[in-house]
Amino acid sequence: LQPGLSFDSPLAETPLAATFDNGEVLTGVGELPETLPKGGLLAVPIAWSVPENESLQATHVSVQMLGPAGNLIAQDDKRLLDGQWDNEADLHTLFGLAIDPALAEGPYQLIAVLYTADDDGIQRFQTETGADVLTLWTFER
C-alpha cells in the first residue's frame, strides 16, 4: 500500500452512516474477511462523504485493530485528504494494518477515530451518538 493512497473507484462496501461533528460522514467499509488473517497486511478501504468547501487538510483518521483485552494490535494514521480530490464524488481512502501471525485466539475489533492534531494537542471528533470511536468490524481469531 502506498501511504495516503486515495481513490474514487466504487467499493463493495458494508454501509455505515456515521456522521461526525465536523460534518464528515463515514459511509462504508470495503470488503473485509470474516476471520482475521494469520499474518500479512489487512487492507481497509473506507468511503466518506464530505461537505463541500470543507477543509480536510487538518483532519486525520486513525484505523486501529484492538485485541481481546482492548489493547492496540496495529494502527494506520493518515490525513483524510492526502492528495487531489475535487469534491465532486465520495472520497475513498485505503488503510493497511500489519497483522502479527502469532496473535492469540479471541475477538478483535477494527475501529476508526477522526481527529485533528496541532500545537495545542489532539482533538477527537464525535459521532452523532457522542462516541469518539467508531467500530468498523469485529473479527474472530
Secondary structure by P-SEA (a helix, b strand, c coil): ccccccccccccccccccccccccccccccccccccccccbbbbbbbbbbccccccccbbbbbbbbccccccccbbbbbcccccccccbbbbbbbbbbbbccccbbbbbbbbbbbccccccbbbbbccccccccccccccc
